[in-house]
Amino acid sequence: MRMKRCRLLAIGIVLCAGVQPKLLRAENGAAGWLRYAALDQRAARKYKRLPGATVMLNDSLVLKTAQQELILGVKGMLGRTLRVAGGPLAEPLVVLGTFKELHALAPALVPPPDIREDGYWLTHRRVRGFDCVLVGAATNRGVLYGVFALLSKIARREDVIALNEVQQPYAPLRWVNQWDNLDGRIERGYAGASIFFDNGSVRADLTRAGAYARLLASVGINGCTINNVNADPKILADGLTAQLARVAEVFRPWGVRLSVSVDLSAPKVMGGLDTFDPLDSRVAEWWRRKVDEIYRQIPDFGGFVVKADSEGRLGPSSYGRSPADAANVMARALEPHGGVLFYRAFVYDHHLDWRNLKNDRAKAAYDNFHPLDGKFDDNVVIQIKYGPIDFQVREPVSPLFGGLRRTNQAIELQITQEYTGQQRHLCFLVPMWKEVLDFDLHANEQGTPVKDLVAGRAFHRPTGGLVGVANVGMDVNWLAHPLAMANLYGFGRLAWDPSLSSSTMIAEWTRLTFGSDPRVVRTISEMQLSSWHTYESYTGPLGVGTLTDILGNHYDPGPESSERNGWGQWHRADREGIGMDRSVATGTGFVGQYSPEVQKLYEPLASCPDDLLLFFHHVAYTHVLHSGKTVIQHVYDVHREGAERVQGYVSQWKLLKGFLDDERYAEVLGRLQYQVRQAMVWRDTVNDWFYGMSGIADAKGRAEHLRASTLRSLRVESRAPEPLFESRGGHVLVCQR
């Protein structure tokens, strides 16, 4: 019924404009970027030489999945059904196999050297006199990744005959986290209920979970933690392990390893002990038995994620122990089975005394974990948020990345848009992540960009990687906003190859998701690539923080909510100026956690970049930026410019009418129109707040704010978006107000 109403609405919009609608194939976004839409005849002719049959060189589950995916993709895009060949090679084939098997088939075939686990080789070779396309790898999972890459090339109309390409993952661990609760709710999830849990148990129907694993595998993601980091101890209940094994079953064909978040107090809460002290031998034995039990039922189990001593979670500090003590006791239980333990560095006191100007939440991760460098076992990975606060629209890189030379680490990025519009606002985050991963922390003389530190390359660590908090849900298009899936795709591509440009990734995603029409690719790419800066400009510029309501929904504008409480997201605004003084000379000393080279950038006011000025320095509203504007005028200007750019997105999107299917066109248009109104709320709320704090008027004389009644109405709309969008099940209905 909802889909029918959306269709009628989309047609009505076009008829009102006096134009007959162009009927395209209806799409709801469920396929993500794996649509395998039919190519036009001209494009399809490029692939006439693609062999008409395929063979796999072993019968593993993952290789069978790869072959089935290849057949599905070729059928969808080229209208041809590849035959499955058997017996000796006697015709041109698409050959799928590991290097060992390829060598047995053709001893003269020499794969490129040093292809690591999960890497693959796509090439065109004559084998026993026949022209073949080879998808080879060291592992079956690598072959699966190669098949997805081959199909992506066809979907994007690239040549696959004159092919000789080697791809290797930059980091060994490429995982996503889901913050799903056992009752089916998702913390910081904005796209419906959990695809894994319902009413305290694993869902009976795990079709969506299998489809999710397929999407993850298509971009090289090899692990998924399926429950909230604020873990319910019941995740380790005896009866639940068998249910978790069912999730592992639907992950296994796609090479995705299942993992879970655990509560450190589980030995006491669930195990009946009188303690969870990590140095108590009974606790160590409890973890060993529990892990052995899990691996008996889930032999490819990935490991645990732990959040402890943070935001009310129990942790090793209860017994005067360190994070290393807690991590190692679990890691030693996992190690014989090949499991890993991710220990989150998000450890801080959320009851800080805001009146003490030396207190600084930003210092917590480094202060807690840098002294423990080298004390963690080799299968422990410290999972570090990209910035020192909490997924803000802009933060500096966490100095902890440069402070762990003898410890594995992973960067934690947030795909779900907790502080960046919650999938109601367009905000493509890949350009931000690129800036973070490319930032050089100068942790040694050779230069150490964050991507090398987290991949384990800089200090030759055995493992490391990237973790993305995804929080997909039961909405049919996974992340509610059709354009938000670009963040999930982009995370996977960055985790595989952080050297890729943002423009390359968004062009890929757009072609796979919406087709290759140049107008569509150009328009969507331009909108996406500018959207992070747009969101930043009408929310929290200059590194002040996102200025959302941190005590409430993390969505509405609420600059005052950051102040005078223990959460430590202060911006220290007063009548004279704004910003946290984190300098070594006069402030909290946070800058001193960086290497001397980075300190030279952030410590002096004169060299500090404008876009992080208020994160590092407290300045007068009349302070002149490098741009030549004062802080206060910059704030007024960019909030208006940002709101205007969102209106421009609506105009850009309308140019795509008739070039996209009506369902997704109407859904995105409705969300952009909603974002226009919300950007106005942000513009006026923040500008009014700055005027109230500073008493300095806009030098351009602009004071045409929304009427108070209208502003109140739009704020209510932002808190209760159901009148605007029905997102249950993934269908969005634009309602007229």
C-alpha positions in Angstrom: 0.0 0.0 0.0 2.8 2.4 0.9 4.6 1.7 -2.4 1.4 2.3 -4.3 0.9 5.7 -2.6 4.5 6.7 -3.3 4.0 5.8 -7.0 0.8 7.9 -7.2 2.6 10.8 -5.5 5.5 10.7 -7.9 3.3 10.6 -11.0 1.2 13.4 -9.6 4.2 15.7 -9.2 5.1 15.2 -12.8 1.6 15.7 -14.1 1.3 19.0 -12.2 4.3 20.2 -14.1 2.6 19.4 -17.4 5.0 16.6 -18.3 4.2 12.9 -18.9 6.2 10.7 -16.6 8.8 8.4 -18.0 8.1 5.0 -16.6 11.3 3.2 -15.5 11.7 0.0 -13.6 10.5 0.4 -10.0 13.3 0.0 -7.5 13.2 0.1 -3.7 16.9 0.0 -2.9 17.0 -3.5 -1.4 19.7 -4.6 -3.8 22.0 -1.8 -2.8 24.8 -1.5 -5.3 24.3 -5.1 -6.4 21.5 -4.4 -8.8 23.0 -6.1 -11.8 20.7 -4.0 -14.0 20.6 -5.0 -17.7 23.1 -3.1 -19.9 21.9 -1.6 -23.1 22.7 -3.5 -26.3 25.6 -1.2 -27.2 27.3 -1.7 -23.8 26.5 -5.4 -23.7 28.4 -5.9 -27.0 31.7 -5.1 -25.3 31.3 -8.5 -23.5 30.6 -10.7 -26.5 34.0 -12.4 -26.0 33.3 -13.2 -22.3 33.4 -17.0 -22.1 29.9 -18.7 -22.1 30.8 -21.1 -19.3 32.4 -21.2 -15.9 34.3 -23.8 -13.9 35.3 -23.8 -10.2 38.4 -25.7 -9.2 37.3 -26.8 -5.8 33.9 -27.5 -4.2 34.2 -25.2 -1.1 31.1 -23.4 0.1 32.6 -19.9 -0.6 33.7 -20.9 -4.1 30.2 -22.2 -4.9 28.9 -18.9 -3.7 31.3 -17.1 -6.0 30.2 -19.1 -9.0 26.5 -18.6 -8.2 27.1 -14.9 -7.9 28.9 -14.8 -11.2 26.1 -16.6 -13.0 23.5 -14.3 -11.3 25.4 -11.1 -12.3 26.1 -12.1 -15.9 22.5 -13.1 -16.4 21.2 -9.8 -15.0 23.5 -7.5 -16.9 24.1 -9.4 -20.2 21.0 -11.6 -20.4 23.2 -14.7 -20.8 23.2 -17.8 -18.6 26.7 -19.1 -18.0 26.9 -22.9 -18.2 28.7 -24.7 -15.4 31.4 -26.8 -17.0 32.6 -30.1 -15.7 35.5 -32.3 -16.5 38.7 -31.3 -18.3 39.1 -27.8 -19.7 37.8 -28.1 -23.3 36.5 -24.6 -24.1 36.9 -20.9 -23.2 35.9 -20.5 -19.5 35.7 -18.2 -16.6 37.9 -20.1 -14.2 37.6 -19.7 -10.4 40.2 -21.2 -8.1 43.0 -20.7 -5.7 46.6 -20.3 -7.0 47.4 -23.9 -6.0 44.6 -25.2 -8.1 45.4 -22.9 -11.0 48.9 -24.2 -11.0 47.7 -27.7 -11.2 45.5 -26.8 -14.1 48.2 -24.9 -16.0 51.7 -25.4 -14.5 53.2 -22.7 -16.7 50.8 -20.1 -15.2 52.7 -18.0 -12.7 50.6 -15.7 -10.4 52.0 -12.4 -9.3 54.2 -12.8 -6.2 53.3 -11.9 -2.6 49.5 -11.7 -3.0 48.4 -11.7 0.6 45.3 -13.3 2.1 42.1 -12.0 0.6 43.9 -10.5 -2.4 43.0 -11.7 -5.9 44.2 -11.7 -9.5 42.0 -11.0 -12.5 43.5 -11.9 -15.8 42.9 -13.0 -19.4 45.1 -16.0 -20.4 45.2 -18.8 -22.9 45.0 -22.1 -21.0 45.4 -25.4 -22.9 44.7 -23.5 -26.1 41.5 -21.7 -25.0 41.0 -18.0 -24.1 40.0 -17.9 -20.4 39.2 -15.3 -17.8 40.9 -16.3 -14.6 39.9 -15.3 -11.1 42.6 -16.5 -8.8 43.5 -15.9 -5.2 45.4 -17.4 -2.3 42.1 -18.2 -0.6 38.6 -19.0 -1.6 37.4 -15.8 0.0 39.8 -13.9 -2.2 38.3 -15.6 -5.3 34.8 -14.4 -4.1 36.1 -10.8 -3.8 37.6 -11.2 -7.3 34.2 -12.3 -8.7 32.5 -9.3 -7.2 35.2 -7.0 -8.7 34.7 -8.6 -12.1 31.0 -8.1 -12.0 31.4 -4.5 -10.8 33.6 -3.8 -13.8 30.9 -5.1 -16.1 28.2 -3.1 -14.3 30.4 0.0 -14.8 31.1 -0.9 -18.5 34.8 -1.4 -18.0 36.9 -3.8 -20.2 37.2 -7.3 -18.7 39.0 -9.1 -21.6 42.3 -7.2 -21.8 42.6 -7.7 -18.1 45.6 -8.3 -15.8 44.9 -6.8 -12.4 46.1 -7.6 -8.9 44.2 -6.2 -5.9 45.3 -6.6 -2.3 43.5 -5.4 0.9 45.4 -2.6 2.7 44.5 -4.0 6.2 43.7 -7.5 7.4 40.7 -6.6 9.5 37.8 -4.9 7.8 34.9 -5.2 10.1 31.5 -3.6 10.7 29.8 -3.2 14.1 26.1 -3.3 14.6 24.7 -1.8 17.8 21.7 -4.1 17.9 20.0 -5.0 21.1 18.5 -8.4 21.8 15.0 -6.9 21.9 15.3 -5.8 18.3 16.0 -2.1 18.9 19.2 -0.6 17.5 21.1 2.1 19.5 21.9 4.9 17.1 20.1 3.1 14.3 17.8 5.1 12.0 16.5 2.5 9.5 14.1 0.2 11.4 14.5 -2.8 13.7 17.4 -5.2 14.0 17.9 -7.7 11.2 19.4 -10.1 13.7 17.4 -10.0 16.9 13.8 -9.8 18.0 12.2 -10.1 21.4 15.3 -11.5 23.2 16.3 -14.0 20.5 17.8 -14.4 17.1 15.2 -13.8 14.4 13.6 -16.9 13.0 14.0 -15.5 9.5 17.6 -14.5 8.7 17.2 -13.8 5.0 18.1 -10.2 5.5 21.2 -11.1 7.5 22.4 -13.3 4.6 21.7 -10.5 2.1 23.6 -8.1 4.4 26.6 -10.5 4.4 26.5 -10.5 0.6 26.6 -6.7 0.5 29.5 -6.7 2.9 31.5 -9.3 1.0 31.0 -7.4 -2.2 33.2 -4.6 -0.9 35.7 -6.8 1.0 34.4 -6.6 4.5 35.3 -9.8 6.4 33.8 -9.5 9.8 30.6 -8.3 11.5 29.9 -7.8 15.2 26.1 -8.1 15.5 25.2 -6.7 18.9 25.5 -3.5 20.8 28.8 -2.5 22.4 26.7 -1.7 25.4 26.4 -5.4 25.6 23.7 -7.4 27.3 25.4 -10.1 29.3 22.8 -12.5 28.0 24.5 -12.6 24.7 26.7 -15.3 26.3 23.8 -17.3 27.7 24.1 -21.0 27.1 21.0 -21.2 24.9 21.9 -18.2 22.8 25.1 -19.7 21.3 23.1 -22.1 19.2 21.0 -19.2 17.9 24.2 -17.2 17.1 25.4 -20.3 15.1 22.5 -19.8 12.7 23.7 -16.2 12.0 27.2 -17.6 11.4 25.6 -20.1 8.9 24.2 -17.3 6.7 27.4 -15.3 7.0 29.7 -18.3 6.1 29.0 -18.5 2.3 30.2 -14.9 2.0 33.4 -15.3 4.0 32.1 -13.0 6.8 33.1 -13.9 10.3 30.6 -13.5 13.1 31.7 -11.8 16.3 29.8 -10.4 19.4 30.2 -7.6 21.9 30.5 -8.9 25.5 30.1 -7.4 28.9 33.3 -7.7 31.0 31.1 -8.6 34.1 29.7 -11.7 32.4 31.6 -14.2 34.6 29.8 -12.8 37.6 26.5 -11.8 36.1 26.1 -14.9 33.9 28.6 -17.4 35.3 27.7 -17.4 38.9 31.1 -16.3 40.2 31.5 -13.8 42.9 33.9 -11.7 40.9 34.9 -10.7 37.3 38.4 -9.6 38.4 40.5 -10.4 35.2 43.4 -11.6 37.3 41.4 -14.1 39.2 42.2 -17.6 37.9 38.5 -18.6 38.1 37.6 -15.8 35.8 40.2 -16.8 33.3 38.9 -20.4 33.4 35.3 -19.2 32.9 36.3 -17.3 29.8 38.3 -20.3 28.5 35.3 -22.6 28.9 32.9 -20.1 27.4 35.1 -19.5 24.4 35.6 -23.2 23.8 31.9 -23.8 23.9 31.3 -21.0 21.3 33.9 -22.5 18.9 32.4 -26.0 19.2 29.3 -24.5 17.7 30.8 -21.8 15.5 34.2 -22.9 14.4 34.9 -19.8 12.4 33.9 -17.4 15.1 35.7 -14.1 14.8 36.1 -12.9 18.4 34.8 -10.3 20.9 34.4 -6.6 21.1 34.6 -5.0 24.6 33.4 -1.6 25.9 34.4 -1.2 29.6 34.9 1.6 32.1 32.9 3.9 29.9 29.6 5.7 30.2 28.6 3.5 33.2 29.9 0.2 31.9 31.6 -2.0 34.4 35.3 -2.5 33.8 38.7 -3.6 35.2 38.9 -0.5 37.3 36.4 -2.1 39.7 39.4 -4.2 40.9 42.2 -1.8 40.3 43.1 -3.6 37.1 44.1 -2.1 33.7 42.5 -2.5 30.3 45.5 -4.7 29.3 44.6 -7.1 32.2 41.0 -7.3 31.0 41.8 -7.6 27.3 44.5 -10.3 27.8 42.4 -12.7 29.8 39.8 -12.9 27.0 42.4 -12.8 24.3 44.1 -15.8 25.7 40.9 -17.8 25.6 40.4 -16.8 22.0 44.0 -17.2 20.7 44.0 -21.1 20.3 41.0 -20.7 18.0 42.3 -17.8 15.9 40.0 -15.3 17.5 40.7 -11.6 18.1 39.7 -9.2 20.9 38.8 -5.6 20.0 39.1 -3.4 23.1 37.5 0.0 22.6 39.6 3.0 23.6 36.5 4.9 24.3 37.2 5.1 28.0 36.5 8.4 29.8 34.9 9.9 32.9 31.5 11.4 32.0 31.2 13.1 35.4 34.0 15.6 34.8 34.0 18.9 36.8 33.2 21.4 34.0 34.4 24.3 36.3 38.0 23.0 36.2 39.5 24.5 33.0 42.2 21.8 33.0 39.8 19.0 32.6 39.6 17.6 29.1 37.7 14.5 27.9 39.8 14.6 24.7 42.9 13.5 26.7 41.3 10.4 28.1 42.0 7.7 25.4 45.7 8.6 25.2 46.1 8.9 29.0 44.5 5.5 29.5 46.1 3.5 26.8 49.5 5.0 25.8 51.1 3.9 29.1 50.0 0.3 28.4 51.7 0.2 24.9 53.3 -3.2 24.5 51.3 -4.9 27.3 48.5 -6.3 25.2 48.7 -9.7 23.6 49.2 -10.0 19.9 45.5 -10.9 19.2 44.3 -7.8 21.0 43.3 -4.8 18.8 42.7 -1.4 20.4 39.7 0.1 18.6 40.1 3.9 18.5 37.5 6.4 17.4 38.9 8.6 14.6 38.7 11.7 16.8 39.2 12.2 20.6 35.6 13.2 21.4 32.7 11.3 19.7 32.0 11.1 16.0 31.6 14.9 15.6 31.3 16.5 12.2 34.9 17.5 12.5 37.6 16.6 15.0 41.3 16.3 14.8 42.8 12.8 14.5 43.1 11.0 17.8 46.7 11.3 19.0 46.5 7.7 20.3 47.0 6.3 16.8 50.6 7.7 17.0 51.1 6.6 20.6 50.8 2.8 20.2 54.0 1.4 18.5 53.9 -2.1 20.1 50.1 -2.6 20.1 47.6 -3.5 17.3 45.1 -0.9 16.6 42.0 -0.3 14.4 40.2 2.9 13.6 36.5 3.2 14.4 34.4 5.2 11.9 30.7 5.7 12.1 28.6 4.9 9.0 25.4 5.5 10.8 25.0 9.3 11.1 24.6 9.8 14.8 25.9 13.3 14.9 25.7 14.0 11.2 22.0 14.1 10.4 20.9 10.5 11.3 20.2 9.6 7.6 17.6 12.4 7.4 20.2 14.7 6.1 22.5 14.0 3.1 26.0 13.7 4.5 28.6 11.7 2.5 31.3 11.0 5.1 34.0 9.4 2.9 35.8 12.7 2.3 36.1 13.2 6.1 37.4 9.7 6.5 39.9 10.2 3.7 41.3 13.3 5.5 41.6 11.3 8.7 43.3 8.3 7.1 45.8 10.5 5.1 46.7 12.7 8.1 50.4 12.2 9.0 51.0 11.9 12.7 54.8 11.9 12.3 55.1 9.0 14.8 58.4 8.1 13.2 61.0 9.6 10.9 59.5 8.1 7.7 56.1 9.6 8.1 53.1 7.8 9.4 49.7 8.5 8.0 46.9 7.1 10.0 46.1 4.5 7.4 49.5 2.9 7.9 49.3 2.9 11.6 45.9 1.2 11.8 46.8 -1.3 9.1 49.8 -2.4 11.2 52.3 -1.3 8.5 54.0 1.6 10.2 55.4 -0.5 13.1 55.1 -4.0 11.6 52.3 -5.2 13.7 50.7 -8.7 13.1 47.2 -7.3 12.5 45.1 -4.1 12.5 42.4 -2.6 10.4 39.2 -0.5 10.1 35.9 -0.8 11.8 32.7 0.9 10.7 29.6 1.3 12.9 26.9 0.6 10.3 23.6 -0.1 12.1 21.6 -1.2 9.0 18.0 -2.1 9.8 14.9 -3.7 8.5 14.0 -0.8 6.3 14.1 -2.3 2.8 16.9 0.0 1.6 19.0 -0.8 4.7 19.9 2.8 5.8 16.6 4.7 5.3 18.0 7.4 3.1 18.7 6.0 -0.4 21.9 8.2 -0.7 23.2 7.1 2.7 24.2 3.7 1.3 27.2 5.4 -0.3 28.7 5.6 3.2 28.6 1.8 3.7 30.0 1.3 0.2 32.7 3.9 0.7 33.7 2.4 4.0 34.3 -1.0 2.4 36.2 0.4 -0.5 38.4 2.6 1.8 39.1 -0.3 4.1 40.3 -2.3 1.1 42.2 0.6 -0.6 42.5 3.9 1.3 44.4 5.4 -1.6 41.2 5.6 -3.6 39.8 9.2 -4.1 36.4 10.2 -2.8 35.4 11.1 -6.3 36.3 7.7 -7.6 34.3 5.9 -4.9 31.2 8.0 -5.3 31.3 7.7 -9.1 31.5 3.9 -8.7 28.7 3.7 -6.2 26.4 6.0 -8.3 26.9 3.9 -11.5 26.2 0.7 -9.6 23.2 2.1 -7.7 21.6 4.5 -10.3 23.1 3.6 -13.6 25.7 5.2 -15.9 23.8 8.1 -17.4 26.4 11.0 -17.3 23.9 13.5 -16.0 22.9 11.2 -13.1 26.6 10.3 -12.2 27.7 13.9 -12.4 24.8 15.3 -10.4 24.7 12.8 -7.6 28.5 12.8 -7.3 28.6 16.6 -7.0 25.9 16.6 -4.3 27.5 13.8 -2.3 31.0 15.2 -2.5 29.9 18.6 -1.2 27.4 17.4 1.4 29.8 16.9 4.4 31.0 20.5 4.2 27.5 21.6 3.7 26.3 19.9 6.8 29.2 21.2 8.8 28.6 24.7 7.6 25.0 24.9 8.9 25.7 23.0 12.1 29.1 23.3 13.9 31.9 25.0 11.9 35.5 25.8 13.0 35.9 22.6 15.0 33.4 23.8 17.7 31.7 20.5 17.6 28.5 19.5 15.9 26.4 21.6 18.3 23.6 19.0 18.5 21.6 18.3 21.6 24.1 16.0 23.3 21.8 15.4 26.3 18.9 14.4 24.1 18.6 13.0 20.6 22.0 14.0 19.1 20.0 15.5 16.2 18.4 18.8 17.0 20.5 22.0 17.3 21.4 22.4 21.0 24.6 24.4 21.5 23.9 25.1 25.1 23.5 21.4 25.9 27.3 21.0 25.7 28.0 23.3 28.6 28.0 23.0 32.4 27.8 19.2 32.6 30.1 16.3 33.0 30.1 15.0 29.5 33.1 17.0 28.4 32.0 18.2 25.0 32.4 21.8 26.1 33.0 24.7 23.8 33.5 27.2 26.7 31.4 30.0 25.1 31.1 33.2 27.1 30.4 36.9 26.4 33.9 37.5 25.1 34.7 34.4 23.1 34.4 30.7 22.4 36.5 27.6 22.0 38.5 25.1 24.2 42.0 26.1 25.0 43.8 22.8 24.6 47.3 24.3 24.2 50.3 23.2 26.2 51.2 26.8 27.2 47.9 27.9 28.7 45.3 25.2 28.3 44.6 21.6 29.0 47.8 20.3 27.4 46.0 18.0 25.0 48.2 19.3 22.1 51.2 17.8 23.9 49.9 14.3 23.2 50.9 14.7 19.5 54.4 14.4 18.1 56.4 17.6 17.9 55.7 18.1 14.2 51.9 18.0 14.8 52.2 20.2 17.8 53.8 22.9 15.6 50.6 22.8 13.6 48.1 23.1 16.4 49.8 24.8 19.4 50.4 28.3 17.9 47.2 30.2 17.2 48.8 31.6 14.0 49.3 28.2 12.4 46.2 26.4 13.6 43.9 25.6 10.7 40.6 27.6 10.7 38.5 24.4 10.5 39.8 23.2 13.9 40.5 26.6 15.5 37.8 26.3 18.2 38.7 22.8 19.1 42.2 23.9 20.1 41.9 27.5 21.1 39.6 29.9 23.0 39.4 33.1 20.9 37.4 36.3 20.8 34.4 36.5 18.5 36.3 39.3 16.7 39.4 37.1 16.1 40.3 37.3 12.4 40.6 33.9 10.6 43.1 33.1 7.9 40.2 33.8 5.5 40.2 37.4 6.7 36.8 37.2 8.3 36.1 37.4 12.0 34.9 34.3 13.8 31.4 35.7 14.4 31.0 36.8 10.8 32.2 33.5 9.5 29.6 31.7 11.7 26.8 33.9 10.4 27.9 33.6 6.8 28.5 29.8 6.6 25.2 29.0 8.3 23.3 30.9 5.6 25.5 29.5 2.8 25.0 26.0 4.1 21.2 26.4 4.2 21.2 27.8 0.7 23.3 24.9 -0.6 20.7 22.4 0.6 18.1 24.3 -1.3 20.4 23.9 -4.3 20.4 20.2 -3.8 16.7 20.2 -4.3 17.1 22.0 -7.6 19.9 19.7 -8.7 17.8 16.6 -7.8 14.8 17.9 -9.8 17.0 17.9 -12.9 17.1 14.1 -12.7 13.3 13.7 -13.1 12.8 11.0 -15.7 16.4 9.8 -15.5 15.6 7.7 -12.3 12.9 5.4 -11.3 9.9 7.3 -9.7 10.1 5.5 -6.3 13.7 6.5 -5.5 13.4 9.9 -7.1 10.4 10.8 -5.0 11.9 9.4 -1.8 15.1 11.4 -2.1 13.3 14.5 -3.2 11.1 14.3 0.0 14.1 13.9 2.2 16.0 16.8 0.6 12.9 19.1 1.0 12.8 18.1 4.7 16.5 18.8 5.0 15.9 22.3 3.6 13.6 23.1 6.4 15.9 21.6 9.0 18.9 23.5 7.7 16.8 26.7 8.2 16.2 25.6 11.8 19.9 25.1 12.3 20.8 28.4 10.7 18.5 30.5 12.8 19.0 28.6 16.1 22.8 28.7 15.9 23.1 32.3 14.6 20.6 33.5 17.2 22.6 31.7 19.9 25.9 33.3 18.8 24.3 36.7 18.7 22.9 36.2 22.1 26.3 35.1 23.5 28.4 37.8 21.7 26.0 40.7 21.3 27.6 41.3 17.9 25.2 41.6 15.0 25.7 40.3 11.5 27.8 42.9 9.6 25.7 42.3 6.5 22.6 43.4 8.3 20.7 40.1 7.9 18.1 39.6 10.6 15.3 38.0 8.7 14.9 35.0 11.0 12.0 32.6 11.0 9.0 33.6 13.0 9.1 32.0 16.4 5.9 29.9 15.8 7.4 28.5 12.5 10.7 27.7 14.2 8.9 25.9 17.0 6.9 23.9 14.4 10.0 22.9 12.5 11.7 21.8 15.7 8.8 19.6 16.6 8.9 18.2 13.1 12.6 17.3 13.6 11.9 15.4 16.8 8.9 13.5 15.4 9.6 12.9 11.7 6.8 10.3 11.2 4.3 12.9 9.7 7.0 13.5 7.1 8.3 10.0 6.5 6.9 6.5 7.0 10.2 4.6 7.1 9.0 1.3 8.5 9.7 -1.3 5.8 11.8 1.2 3.9 9.1 3.1 2.0 9.1 6.9 2.3 5.9 8.9 1.8 6.3 12.6 1.3 3.4 14.3 3.1 2.2 17.8 2.3 2.0 20.1 5.3 
